[in-house]
Amino acid sequence: MEKNYRRNLLALMISWVVWVPFTSMTRSYSQLFQKELGASPFIISLISFTFTLTFAFSKIFGGYITDKYGRRKILVRTTFLAAFSSLIYAIASDWKIILIGSIINGLALLYQPALRSIIADSTKIEYRGRTYALINFIPNLLSSFSPLFAVYLISIYNLVFAVRLMYILSFIGGIMAGIIRLLFIRETFEGGIKTVSLIKSYKDAVLFVKRSLFSIVFLKFFMSAGYALSILKAYYVVYFLNLSSEDWGYFMFLGLLAGFIASIPIGFIVDKIGRKYSLSLSTFLCFSGSILLYIASLEVNLLYFIVLTSIIVYNIGFSGSFSAFPALLMDLTPVDKRGRVNTLMSILEDVIAAFMGLLAGYIYEVYNPRIPFLISAFSYLIGFTIVVFFIRETMGVEKEN
């Protein structure tokens, strides 16, 4: 049994190695691709809105059917469906086809709870943190170099053809990932347990969040809003600040690399120095990244330097919050409620991001492209204030009841 579990983790890691670098390439240029297919800033934010809400909806049912029917079937089948969505993007003739593909992709990602469950089921509790970091290390390292390969493709082809090629590579990588998962992953939970209704299963968790995590909910709101309001970053840099698409690729490479390198000491800081300190630093860095993008157009002579600094600083801050916030949330949540509370927070994040991203597109198109980044910075500043004044340090005082 333990041999099967080790094989599960290895198979997942290899499936990410052959897939994630290509999906990272497509994310770097998806907004520019959509613009070339006729999408305005508001339409781009609408596509993101549709995907995010579909994904949030699918996660509710994904977690439910994962515990009722098992992990492997859901993971394998929907991996192939997620890969197929990349093919839809590759052959899209206009932004409406992209919108359809985003809905299919959001539905396909209902396998995320099954994926997380297989990792947890296949790992001893005392090794889960380091195991997750280890199996993600190589895929994340490769992904940080993906924008460079994307820049190379754009330099030899036109942008639309190059991005179509990236999506085809993502489709092939997804099919390979699905085959690896089909052949080598073993079921860790057969399912078939008697489950209560969706509403009843989450009622207790909702009451707990309302009673005990009030300040955490507000913090999540402003962090998610800050992220979503800066969603048009690529469009802004290329079409408003008039830097090249190749410049954007280099910015993404350096930003992802900085975030990846920073993630190594960040884990130590979160565990050794504290969640509150790490989260306050992270939200302040995200604030700094957003405000730098807002002022970038005012400093034409320093434009390249300011944008590059903004992307690097923001990615480091985002990497820090990605580690610190879940640790803080789980510290404050009893063991028997962690799964449901984590799902509720994830859905809350998706809903906020969806609507705030849509608002960002509207403000960008109707008023001023710089304003969403100013509001984003303000949201992160409020988040920073909440952490400093309303969040207590939890390290060493974890609740287990």
C-alpha positions as CSV (number, residue, x, y, z in Angstrom):
1,M,0.0,0.0,0.0
2,E,2.8,2.4,0.9
3,K,4.5,1.7,-2.5
4,N,1.2,2.6,-4.2
5,Y,1.1,5.9,-2.3
6,R,4.6,6.8,-3.3
7,R,3.7,6.0,-6.9
8,N,0.7,8.3,-6.7
9,L,2.9,11.2,-5.6
10,L,5.5,10.5,-8.2
11,A,2.8,10.2,-10.9
12,L,1.3,13.5,-9.9
13,M,4.6,15.3,-10.0
14,I,5.5,13.9,-13.4
15,S,2.0,14.9,-14.7
16,W,2.6,18.5,-13.5
17,V,6.1,18.5,-15.1
18,V,4.6,17.7,-18.6
19,W,1.6,20.0,-18.3
20,V,2.1,23.0,-15.9
21,P,5.0,24.7,-17.8
22,F,2.7,25.0,-20.9
23,T,-0.3,26.3,-19.0
24,S,2.0,28.8,-17.4
25,M,3.0,30.0,-20.9
26,T,-0.6,30.5,-22.0
27,R,-1.4,32.4,-18.9
28,S,1.3,34.9,-19.6
29,Y,-0.2,35.9,-22.9
30,S,-3.9,35.0,-22.6
31,Q,-5.1,38.7,-22.2
32,L,-3.1,39.8,-25.3
33,F,-4.5,36.8,-27.3
34,Q,-8.0,37.7,-26.3
35,K,-7.5,41.3,-27.3
36,E,-6.3,40.2,-30.7
37,L,-9.5,38.1,-31.0
38,G,-11.6,41.2,-30.5
39,A,-12.1,41.3,-26.7
40,S,-12.1,44.7,-25.0
41,P,-10.8,45.1,-21.4
42,F,-14.3,44.6,-20.1
43,I,-14.8,41.4,-22.2
44,I,-11.5,40.1,-20.9
45,S,-12.6,40.7,-17.3
46,L,-16.0,39.1,-18.2
47,I,-14.2,35.9,-19.5
48,S,-12.2,35.8,-16.2
49,F,-15.5,36.4,-14.3
50,T,-17.2,33.5,-16.0
51,F,-14.3,31.1,-15.4
52,T,-13.9,32.0,-11.8
53,L,-17.6,31.7,-10.9
54,T,-17.8,28.3,-12.8
55,F,-14.7,27.1,-11.0
56,A,-16.2,28.2,-7.6
57,F,-19.4,26.3,-8.4
58,S,-17.6,23.2,-9.5
59,K,-15.5,23.0,-6.3
60,I,-18.6,22.6,-4.2
61,F,-19.7,19.5,-6.1
62,G,-16.1,18.4,-6.6
63,G,-15.5,18.0,-2.9
64,Y,-18.9,16.3,-2.4
65,I,-18.5,13.7,-5.1
66,T,-14.9,13.1,-4.2
67,D,-15.9,11.8,-0.7
68,K,-19.0,10.0,-2.1
69,Y,-17.5,8.2,-5.1
70,G,-13.7,8.2,-4.7
71,R,-10.8,10.2,-6.0
72,R,-9.2,8.6,-9.0
73,K,-12.1,8.4,-11.5
74,I,-13.0,12.0,-11.1
75,L,-9.4,13.1,-11.3
76,V,-8.6,11.2,-14.5
77,R,-11.7,11.9,-16.4
78,T,-11.8,15.7,-15.7
79,T,-8.0,16.0,-16.4
80,F,-8.8,15.0,-20.0
81,L,-11.7,17.5,-20.1
82,A,-9.4,20.3,-18.8
83,A,-6.9,19.5,-21.5
84,F,-9.6,19.7,-24.1
85,S,-10.4,23.2,-23.1
86,S,-6.9,24.2,-24.2
87,L,-7.7,22.9,-27.7
88,I,-10.8,25.1,-27.8
89,Y,-8.7,28.1,-27.0
90,A,-6.2,27.1,-29.7
91,I,-8.8,27.0,-32.5
92,A,-10.9,29.9,-31.3
93,S,-11.9,32.4,-34.0
94,D,-13.1,35.1,-31.6
95,W,-13.5,35.8,-27.9
96,K,-16.9,34.1,-27.7
97,I,-15.3,30.7,-28.3
98,I,-12.7,31.6,-25.5
99,L,-15.7,32.3,-23.2
100,I,-17.1,28.8,-24.0
101,G,-13.7,27.3,-23.3
102,S,-13.4,29.1,-20.0
103,I,-16.7,27.6,-18.8
104,I,-15.6,24.1,-19.8
105,N,-12.2,24.6,-18.1
106,G,-13.9,25.9,-14.9
107,L,-16.2,22.8,-14.8
108,A,-13.3,20.4,-15.5
109,L,-11.4,21.8,-12.5
110,L,-13.9,20.2,-10.2
111,Y,-11.1,17.6,-9.8
112,Q,-9.1,19.9,-7.5
113,P,-10.6,18.5,-4.3
114,A,-9.9,15.0,-5.5
115,L,-6.3,16.0,-6.3
116,R,-5.7,17.5,-2.9
117,S,-7.3,14.5,-1.3
118,I,-5.1,12.0,-3.1
119,I,-2.0,14.0,-1.9
120,A,-3.3,14.0,1.7
121,D,-4.3,10.3,1.6
122,S,-0.9,9.3,0.1
123,T,1.2,11.2,2.7
124,K,1.8,10.7,6.4
125,I,0.5,13.6,8.4
126,E,4.0,14.6,9.7
127,Y,5.4,14.9,6.1
128,R,2.5,16.6,4.3
129,G,4.0,20.1,4.3
130,R,7.4,19.1,2.9
131,T,5.9,16.5,0.6
132,Y,3.7,19.1,-1.1
133,A,6.6,21.5,-1.4
134,L,8.8,18.7,-2.9
135,I,6.4,17.4,-5.5
136,N,5.7,21.0,-6.6
137,F,9.4,22.1,-6.7
138,I,10.3,20.9,-10.2
139,P,7.1,21.9,-11.9
140,N,7.2,25.4,-10.4
141,L,10.9,25.7,-11.3
142,L,10.1,24.8,-14.9
143,S,7.1,27.1,-15.0
144,S,9.2,30.1,-13.9
145,F,11.1,29.7,-17.2
146,S,7.9,29.3,-19.3
147,P,7.6,33.0,-20.2
148,L,11.1,32.9,-21.8
149,F,10.0,30.2,-24.2
150,A,6.8,32.1,-24.8
151,V,8.8,35.2,-25.7
152,Y,10.9,33.1,-28.1
153,L,7.7,31.8,-29.9
154,I,6.4,35.4,-30.2
155,S,9.7,36.6,-31.6
156,I,9.6,34.2,-34.5
157,Y,5.8,34.1,-35.1
158,N,3.0,36.7,-34.8
159,L,1.4,36.8,-31.4
160,V,-1.9,35.1,-32.3
161,F,-0.2,32.1,-34.0
162,A,2.4,31.8,-31.2
163,V,-0.3,31.7,-28.5
164,R,-2.3,29.2,-30.5
165,L,0.8,27.0,-30.6
166,M,1.2,27.4,-26.8
167,Y,-2.4,26.2,-26.3
168,I,-1.8,23.2,-28.6
169,L,1.3,22.4,-26.5
170,S,-0.9,22.8,-23.3
171,F,-3.4,20.4,-24.8
172,I,-0.8,17.8,-25.6
173,G,0.7,18.2,-22.1
174,G,-2.8,17.8,-20.6
175,I,-3.4,14.6,-22.5
176,M,0.0,13.2,-21.4
177,A,-0.8,14.2,-17.8
178,G,-4.2,12.4,-18.1
179,I,-2.6,9.3,-19.5
180,I,0.0,9.3,-16.7
181,R,-2.7,9.7,-14.1
182,L,-4.8,6.9,-15.7
183,L,-2.0,4.4,-15.8
184,F,-0.2,5.0,-12.5
185,I,-2.5,6.6,-9.9
186,R,-4.2,4.2,-7.6
187,E,-7.4,4.9,-5.7
188,T,-6.9,6.0,-2.1
189,F,-10.6,6.0,-1.0
190,E,-13.3,3.9,-2.5
191,G,-16.1,6.2,-1.6
192,G,-19.6,4.9,-1.2
193,I,-20.0,6.5,2.3
194,K,-23.4,7.9,3.3
195,T,-23.3,11.6,3.0
196,V,-25.7,14.3,4.1
197,S,-26.9,17.1,1.8
198,L,-24.6,19.8,0.6
199,I,-26.4,22.4,2.7
200,K,-26.3,20.4,5.9
201,S,-22.7,19.5,5.5
202,Y,-21.6,23.2,5.3
203,K,-24.1,24.8,7.8
204,D,-21.9,24.1,10.8
205,A,-18.8,25.5,9.0
206,V,-20.7,28.7,8.1
207,L,-21.7,29.3,11.7
208,F,-18.1,28.8,12.8
209,V,-16.7,31.2,10.3
210,K,-19.3,33.8,11.3
211,R,-18.6,33.3,15.0
212,S,-14.8,32.9,15.0
213,L,-13.2,34.1,11.8
214,F,-14.8,37.5,11.3
215,S,-11.6,39.5,10.8
216,I,-10.1,36.7,8.6
217,V,-13.1,37.0,6.3
218,F,-12.5,40.8,6.0
219,L,-8.8,40.2,5.3
220,K,-9.6,37.6,2.6
221,F,-12.1,40.1,1.1
222,F,-9.5,42.9,0.7
223,M,-6.7,40.5,-0.4
224,S,-8.9,39.0,-3.1
225,A,-10.2,42.4,-4.2
226,G,-6.6,43.7,-4.5
227,Y,-5.6,40.7,-6.6
228,A,-8.7,40.9,-8.9
229,L,-8.6,44.7,-9.4
230,S,-5.1,44.3,-11.0
231,I,-6.2,41.5,-13.3
232,L,-5.6,43.5,-16.5
233,K,-1.9,43.8,-15.8
234,A,-0.7,42.4,-19.1
235,Y,-3.2,44.5,-21.1
236,Y,-2.2,47.6,-19.2
237,V,1.5,47.1,-19.6
238,V,1.4,46.4,-23.4
239,Y,-1.6,48.5,-24.6
240,F,-1.6,51.5,-22.2
241,L,2.1,51.8,-21.1
242,N,3.1,50.8,-24.7
243,L,5.8,48.3,-23.7
244,S,6.3,45.4,-26.1
245,S,4.8,41.9,-25.7
246,E,8.4,40.6,-25.5
247,D,9.0,43.0,-22.6
248,W,6.0,41.6,-20.8
249,G,7.3,38.1,-21.2
250,Y,10.6,39.1,-19.6
251,F,8.8,40.8,-16.8
252,M,6.8,37.6,-16.2
253,F,9.9,35.5,-16.2
254,L,11.7,37.6,-13.7
255,G,8.6,38.0,-11.5
256,L,7.8,34.2,-11.5
257,L,11.5,33.4,-10.8
258,A,11.6,36.0,-7.9
259,G,8.5,34.5,-6.4
260,F,9.8,31.0,-6.8
261,I,13.1,31.8,-5.1
262,A,11.4,33.8,-2.4
263,S,9.1,30.9,-1.6
264,I,12.0,28.9,-0.2
265,P,12.8,31.3,2.7
266,I,9.2,32.3,3.1
267,G,8.2,28.9,4.3
268,F,10.9,29.2,7.0
269,I,9.7,32.7,8.0
270,V,6.1,31.6,8.2
271,D,7.0,28.7,10.6
272,K,9.8,30.3,12.6
273,I,9.0,34.0,12.8
274,G,5.3,33.9,12.6
275,R,2.2,34.1,10.4
276,K,1.3,37.7,11.3
277,Y,4.7,39.1,10.5
278,S,4.8,37.2,7.2
279,L,1.3,38.2,6.2
280,S,1.8,41.9,7.0
281,L,5.0,41.9,4.9
282,S,3.3,40.1,2.1
283,T,0.3,42.4,1.9
284,F,2.6,45.5,2.1
285,L,4.6,44.1,-0.9
286,C,1.5,43.5,-2.9
287,F,0.4,47.1,-2.1
288,S,3.8,48.4,-3.2
289,G,3.5,46.4,-6.5
290,S,0.1,47.8,-7.3
291,I,0.9,51.4,-6.5
292,L,4.0,51.2,-8.6
293,L,1.9,50.2,-11.6
294,Y,-0.4,53.1,-10.9
295,I,2.4,55.7,-11.0
296,A,4.4,54.0,-13.8
297,S,2.9,56.2,-16.6
298,L,3.9,59.3,-14.7
299,E,7.6,58.4,-14.9
300,V,8.3,57.8,-18.6
301,N,12.1,57.8,-18.2
302,L,11.9,55.1,-15.5
303,L,9.0,53.2,-17.0
304,Y,10.8,49.9,-17.7
305,F,12.4,49.9,-14.3
306,I,9.2,50.8,-12.4
307,V,7.2,48.1,-14.1
308,L,9.8,45.4,-13.7
309,T,10.2,46.3,-10.0
310,S,6.4,46.3,-9.6
311,I,6.1,42.8,-11.1
312,I,9.0,41.4,-9.0
313,V,7.8,43.0,-5.7
314,Y,4.2,41.9,-6.3
315,N,5.1,38.3,-7.1
316,I,7.2,38.0,-3.9
317,G,4.4,39.4,-1.9
318,F,1.9,37.1,-3.5
319,S,4.1,34.1,-2.9
320,G,4.3,35.1,0.8
321,S,0.6,35.4,1.2
322,F,0.1,32.1,-0.6
323,S,2.0,30.4,2.3
324,A,1.1,32.6,5.3
325,F,-2.7,32.9,4.9
326,P,-3.5,29.2,4.7
327,A,-1.3,28.5,7.7
328,L,-3.1,31.3,9.7
329,L,-6.5,30.0,8.6
330,M,-5.8,26.4,9.6
331,D,-4.3,27.5,12.9
332,L,-7.6,29.1,13.8
333,T,-9.8,26.3,12.6
334,P,-10.5,23.1,14.5
335,V,-9.4,19.9,12.8
336,D,-12.9,18.6,12.2
337,K,-13.9,21.7,10.3
338,R,-10.8,22.4,8.3
339,G,-11.9,20.9,5.0
340,R,-15.2,22.7,4.9
341,V,-13.8,26.0,6.2
342,N,-11.1,25.9,3.6
343,T,-13.6,25.2,0.8
344,L,-15.8,28.1,2.0
345,M,-12.9,30.5,2.1
346,S,-11.9,29.3,-1.4
347,I,-15.4,29.9,-2.7
348,L,-15.5,33.4,-1.0
349,E,-12.2,34.2,-2.7
350,D,-13.5,33.1,-6.1
351,V,-16.7,35.1,-5.9
352,I,-15.0,38.3,-4.7
353,A,-12.3,37.9,-7.4
354,A,-15.0,37.3,-10.1
355,F,-17.0,40.5,-9.3
356,M,-14.0,42.7,-8.6
357,G,-12.3,41.6,-11.8
358,L,-15.4,42.5,-13.7
359,L,-15.5,45.9,-12.0
360,A,-11.8,46.4,-12.9
361,G,-12.6,45.8,-16.6
362,Y,-15.5,48.3,-16.5
363,I,-13.5,51.0,-14.8
364,Y,-10.5,50.4,-17.1
365,E,-12.7,50.7,-20.2
366,V,-15.1,53.5,-19.2
367,Y,-13.0,55.7,-16.9
368,N,-9.2,55.4,-16.7
369,P,-6.9,52.3,-17.0
370,R,-4.8,53.5,-14.0
371,I,-7.7,53.6,-11.5
372,P,-8.1,49.8,-11.0
373,F,-4.5,49.6,-9.8
374,L,-5.0,52.5,-7.4
375,I,-8.0,50.8,-5.9
376,S,-6.1,47.5,-5.8
377,A,-3.3,49.2,-3.8
378,F,-5.9,50.7,-1.5
379,S,-7.4,47.3,-0.9
380,Y,-4.0,45.8,0.0
381,L,-3.3,48.7,2.3
382,I,-6.6,48.0,4.2
383,G,-5.6,44.3,4.3
384,F,-2.2,45.3,5.7
385,T,-4.0,47.4,8.4
386,I,-6.3,44.5,9.3
387,V,-3.3,42.2,9.8
388,V,-1.4,44.7,11.9
389,F,-4.2,45.7,14.2
390,F,-6.8,42.9,14.2
391,I,-5.0,39.6,13.6
392,R,-3.3,37.8,16.4
393,E,-0.2,35.6,16.1
394,T,-1.3,32.0,16.0
395,M,2.0,30.2,15.8
396,G,2.3,27.7,18.7
397,V,-1.3,28.2,19.8
398,E,-3.1,26.0,17.2
399,K,-6.6,24.9,18.0
400,E,-7.2,21.2,17.8
401,N,-10.7,20.8,19.3
